[in-house]
Amino acid sequence: MSRSRVLHGLYGLGFLCLMFIPQLLFSQIDTTLKDYFPMHVGDYWEYLTLGDSPENSELSYQKVVGDSVMTNGQSYRVFVGGVIYPPWITDKDTEYYRIDDSLRVWRYRGIWAECQDNAEIVWYDFKAADSSLWAVCYLKPYIGLTRTDIQSYDALNLILPTKVFEFVDTVGNDTIWGPVDWGVVNLAKGIGCVRVVGGWSVSNIQGAIINGIKYGELSSAESKSALNTLPKKFCVLQNYPNPFNPSTTIEYDLARRTFVRLSIYDILGRSVATIVNEVQEPGRHRQKFDGSNVPSGIYFYRLTAGEFVRTRMMVLMK
């Protein structure tokens, strides 16, 4: 069975492996849980689905190509997937995902018609405890986190913390919830989707490029393109929206791994907040500043990354 058909059955014409809720203090949330669902622009994955013969096997890919604001006003990362081998399978799938401040991954317009009015559904919940279960939407299947453990991935030469999610149609007492009717997905920390089981088919990761860093072996021209997405220089973009109320997003590019400090100051030069104070990897980074607890006015954000220092102005209007 071709992997593209399996994915259509498992995700409803979509690829499953593709991550904002009342505001909480960052100290209350383990933000590294976002690493289970990396979605930097340029991130790339390749998967192998073995058939009963080499001719019936399939090599496929998934990549993050950009952002899109959908009809519900939310901004999502755009994931595009396709088949590398066999070459005559030319179908491509496009899915839209975002991750909120409470570490839930939302998928825009789910695969079930009954979900369409809600515009988006919770696909993964990284703060959920093991054995947690939630409904996708009314009258439709459930998604659950069965366990979090450590697993080995030979193709990547890595041993990684892994969250195993199941998609079930009904809840019963014979197993943890009931029969697994839709599939099982493994998400590995720092890599994302590494394994998909659906029906008689199993798809395993062969290689990936995450935030410009290559893991495992890659075979396609798409992977070479992904490697060229690393920034060539440091820069800080203008925040958006600007003016803002009460929150805004600050993006910046890092050309290499370095210690980063991102700080907010008021017009008198007094420190208001430090958003980032850590070593970060090369690539584009996105941070959110919430001005709920400060008055309207002009503020400045300063990025210090190694020897690079840049300051920009932003306006909070309540």
NORCORFEN-V934743 format. One record per residue. N is the residue number from 1. RES is the residue in one small letter. D_CENTER is the distance of its C-alpha to the mean C-alpha in Angstrom with 2 decimals. Layout:
BEGIN
n=N res=RES d_center=D_CENTER
n=N res=RES d_center=D_CENTER
END
This chain:
BEGIN
n=1 res=m d_center=27.56
n=2 res=s d_center=25.17
n=3 res=r d_center=21.49
n=4 res=s d_center=20.87
n=5 res=r d_center=23.21
n=6 res=v d_center=21.62
n=7 res=l d_center=18.20
n=8 res=h d_center=20.11
n=9 res=g d_center=21.81
n=10 res=l d_center=18.90
n=11 res=y d_center=16.58
n=12 res=g d_center=19.36
n=13 res=l d_center=19.30
n=14 res=g d_center=15.56
n=15 res=f d_center=13.18
n=16 res=l d_center=11.69
n=17 res=c d_center=9.01
n=18 res=l d_center=6.39
n=19 res=m d_center=3.82
n=20 res=f d_center=12.98
n=21 res=i d_center=16.68
n=22 res=p d_center=19.73
n=23 res=q d_center=19.51
n=24 res=l d_center=19.83
n=25 res=l d_center=20.98
n=26 res=f d_center=18.49
n=27 res=s d_center=21.04
n=28 res=q d_center=20.50
n=29 res=i d_center=16.82
n=30 res=d d_center=15.48
n=31 res=t d_center=12.66
n=32 res=t d_center=12.04
n=33 res=l d_center=10.51
n=34 res=k d_center=7.15
n=35 res=d d_center=7.73
n=36 res=y d_center=7.44
n=37 res=f d_center=3.73
n=38 res=p d_center=4.03
n=39 res=m d_center=3.79
n=40 res=h d_center=7.43
n=41 res=v d_center=9.90
n=42 res=g d_center=11.71
n=43 res=d d_center=9.41
n=44 res=y d_center=11.39
n=45 res=w d_center=12.31
n=46 res=e d_center=15.76
n=47 res=y d_center=17.07
n=48 res=l d_center=20.72
n=49 res=t d_center=22.27
n=50 res=l d_center=25.87
n=51 res=g d_center=28.61
n=52 res=d d_center=32.23
n=53 res=s d_center=33.06
n=54 res=p d_center=31.45
n=55 res=e d_center=32.04
n=56 res=n d_center=30.02
n=57 res=s d_center=27.00
n=58 res=e d_center=23.93
n=59 res=l d_center=21.55
n=60 res=s d_center=18.43
n=61 res=y d_center=15.42
n=62 res=q d_center=11.98
n=63 res=k d_center=10.78
n=64 res=v d_center=8.93
n=65 res=v d_center=12.12
n=66 res=g d_center=11.92
n=67 res=d d_center=11.92
n=68 res=s d_center=14.16
n=69 res=v d_center=15.97
n=70 res=m d_center=16.92
n=71 res=t d_center=20.21
n=72 res=n d_center=19.24
n=73 res=g d_center=18.75
n=74 res=q d_center=15.05
n=75 res=s d_center=12.83
n=76 res=y d_center=9.79
n=77 res=r d_center=7.75
n=78 res=v d_center=9.89
n=79 res=f d_center=9.36
n=80 res=v d_center=12.85
n=81 res=g d_center=14.32
n=82 res=g d_center=17.95
n=83 res=v d_center=20.69
n=84 res=i d_center=22.25
n=85 res=y d_center=25.13
n=86 res=p d_center=27.33
n=87 res=p d_center=27.55
n=88 res=w d_center=29.11
n=89 res=i d_center=25.96
n=90 res=t d_center=24.65
n=91 res=d d_center=22.48
n=92 res=k d_center=18.98
n=93 res=d d_center=16.32
n=94 res=t d_center=14.16
n=95 res=e d_center=11.52
n=96 res=y d_center=9.95
n=97 res=y d_center=7.04
n=98 res=r d_center=6.86
n=99 res=i d_center=6.75
n=100 res=d d_center=10.40
n=101 res=d d_center=12.74
n=102 res=s d_center=13.52
n=103 res=l d_center=10.13
n=104 res=r d_center=10.09
n=105 res=v d_center=7.49
n=106 res=w d_center=9.73
n=107 res=r d_center=10.52
n=108 res=y d_center=13.17
n=109 res=r d_center=16.48
n=110 res=g d_center=16.32
n=111 res=i d_center=18.34
n=112 res=w d_center=21.36
n=113 res=a d_center=23.88
n=114 res=e d_center=24.64
n=115 res=c d_center=21.20
n=116 res=q d_center=21.64
n=117 res=d d_center=23.44
n=118 res=n d_center=20.61
n=119 res=a d_center=18.36
n=120 res=e d_center=15.16
n=121 res=i d_center=14.71
n=122 res=v d_center=12.93
n=123 res=w d_center=11.12
n=124 res=y d_center=10.13
n=125 res=d d_center=11.80
n=126 res=f d_center=11.34
n=127 res=k d_center=14.63
n=128 res=a d_center=16.52
n=129 res=a d_center=19.35
n=130 res=d d_center=20.01
n=131 res=s d_center=21.86
n=132 res=s d_center=20.34
n=133 res=l d_center=20.35
n=134 res=w d_center=19.50
n=135 res=a d_center=20.55
n=136 res=v d_center=18.30
n=137 res=c d_center=21.07
n=138 res=y d_center=24.83
n=139 res=l d_center=26.71
n=140 res=k d_center=23.72
n=141 res=p d_center=22.12
n=142 res=y d_center=20.47
n=143 res=i d_center=17.25
n=144 res=g d_center=17.82
n=145 res=l d_center=16.71
n=146 res=t d_center=19.69
n=147 res=r d_center=19.42
n=148 res=t d_center=17.82
n=149 res=d d_center=19.65
n=150 res=i d_center=19.96
n=151 res=q d_center=19.93
n=152 res=s d_center=21.10
n=153 res=y d_center=19.63
n=154 res=d d_center=22.62
n=155 res=a d_center=21.12
n=156 res=l d_center=19.04
n=157 res=n d_center=21.89
n=158 res=l d_center=19.67
n=159 res=i d_center=19.99
n=160 res=l d_center=16.84
n=161 res=p d_center=16.11
n=162 res=t d_center=14.72
n=163 res=k d_center=13.91
n=164 res=v d_center=15.64
n=165 res=f d_center=15.07
n=166 res=e d_center=17.94
n=167 res=f d_center=18.64
n=168 res=v d_center=22.27
n=169 res=d d_center=24.77
n=170 res=t d_center=27.27
n=171 res=v d_center=27.72
n=172 res=g d_center=30.67
n=173 res=n d_center=32.39
n=174 res=d d_center=32.84
n=175 res=t d_center=29.50
n=176 res=i d_center=26.91
n=177 res=w d_center=26.33
n=178 res=g d_center=27.84
n=179 res=p d_center=27.36
n=180 res=v d_center=23.99
n=181 res=d d_center=24.33
n=182 res=w d_center=20.94
n=183 res=g d_center=19.35
n=184 res=v d_center=17.63
n=185 res=v d_center=14.19
n=186 res=n d_center=13.64
n=187 res=l d_center=10.44
n=188 res=a d_center=11.67
n=189 res=k d_center=10.99
n=190 res=g d_center=10.24
n=191 res=i d_center=9.68
n=192 res=g d_center=7.39
n=193 res=c d_center=9.53
n=194 res=v d_center=13.06
n=195 res=r d_center=15.42
n=196 res=v d_center=16.19
n=197 res=v d_center=19.61
n=198 res=g d_center=21.09
n=199 res=g d_center=24.83
n=200 res=w d_center=26.62
n=201 res=s d_center=23.78
n=202 res=v d_center=21.58
n=203 res=s d_center=18.94
n=204 res=n d_center=18.20
n=205 res=i d_center=16.18
n=206 res=q d_center=18.59
n=207 res=g d_center=16.74
n=208 res=a d_center=13.69
n=209 res=i d_center=13.25
n=210 res=i d_center=10.67
n=211 res=n d_center=11.51
n=212 res=g d_center=14.85
n=213 res=i d_center=15.79
n=214 res=k d_center=16.99
n=215 res=y d_center=17.06
n=216 res=g d_center=19.54
n=217 res=e d_center=21.36
n=218 res=l d_center=20.31
n=219 res=s d_center=22.77
n=220 res=s d_center=21.94
n=221 res=a d_center=22.55
n=222 res=e d_center=18.94
n=223 res=s d_center=18.06
n=224 res=k d_center=20.83
n=225 res=s d_center=19.52
n=226 res=a d_center=16.08
n=227 res=l d_center=18.09
n=228 res=n d_center=19.90
n=229 res=t d_center=17.08
n=230 res=l d_center=17.69
n=231 res=p d_center=19.58
n=232 res=k d_center=23.31
n=233 res=k d_center=24.18
n=234 res=f d_center=23.24
n=235 res=c d_center=22.98
n=236 res=v d_center=22.13
n=237 res=l d_center=21.37
n=238 res=q d_center=23.06
n=239 res=n d_center=21.24
n=240 res=y d_center=20.39
n=241 res=p d_center=21.93
n=242 res=n d_center=25.21
n=243 res=p d_center=27.41
n=244 res=f d_center=25.07
n=245 res=n d_center=25.63
n=246 res=p d_center=24.39
n=247 res=s d_center=21.00
n=248 res=t d_center=19.76
n=249 res=t d_center=16.99
n=250 res=i d_center=17.98
n=251 res=e d_center=16.44
n=252 res=y d_center=18.03
n=253 res=d d_center=18.18
n=254 res=l d_center=19.25
n=255 res=a d_center=21.33
n=256 res=r d_center=21.54
n=257 res=r d_center=20.72
n=258 res=t d_center=22.68
n=259 res=f d_center=23.30
n=260 res=v d_center=21.94
n=261 res=r d_center=23.45
n=262 res=l d_center=22.47
n=263 res=s d_center=25.23
n=264 res=i d_center=26.50
n=265 res=y d_center=30.28
n=266 res=d d_center=32.63
n=267 res=i d_center=35.41
n=268 res=l d_center=37.77
n=269 res=g d_center=35.52
n=270 res=r d_center=34.73
n=271 res=s d_center=31.42
n=272 res=v d_center=29.33
n=273 res=a d_center=26.08
n=274 res=t d_center=24.26
n=275 res=i d_center=20.50
n=276 res=v d_center=19.76
n=277 res=n d_center=22.23
n=278 res=e d_center=20.86
n=279 res=v d_center=20.41
n=280 res=q d_center=17.30
n=281 res=e d_center=16.33
n=282 res=p d_center=17.05
n=283 res=g d_center=14.80
n=284 res=r d_center=13.82
n=285 res=h d_center=13.01
n=286 res=r d_center=12.70
n=287 res=q d_center=14.70
n=288 res=k d_center=16.17
n=289 res=f d_center=19.92
n=290 res=d d_center=21.57
n=291 res=g d_center=25.27
n=292 res=s d_center=26.40
n=293 res=n d_center=28.79
n=294 res=v d_center=30.40
n=295 res=p d_center=32.91
n=296 res=s d_center=32.67
n=297 res=g d_center=33.43
n=298 res=i d_center=32.48
n=299 res=y d_center=30.01
n=300 res=f d_center=28.93
n=301 res=y d_center=25.79
n=302 res=r d_center=26.49
n=303 res=l d_center=24.27
n=304 res=t d_center=25.94
n=305 res=a d_center=24.42
n=306 res=g d_center=27.21
n=307 res=e d_center=30.04
n=308 res=f d_center=28.01
n=309 res=v d_center=28.67
n=310 res=r d_center=27.97
n=311 res=t d_center=28.57
n=312 res=r d_center=27.78
n=313 res=m d_center=29.13
n=314 res=m d_center=27.56
n=315 res=v d_center=29.34
n=316 res=l d_center=28.75
n=317 res=m d_center=30.79
n=318 res=k d_center=31.25
END
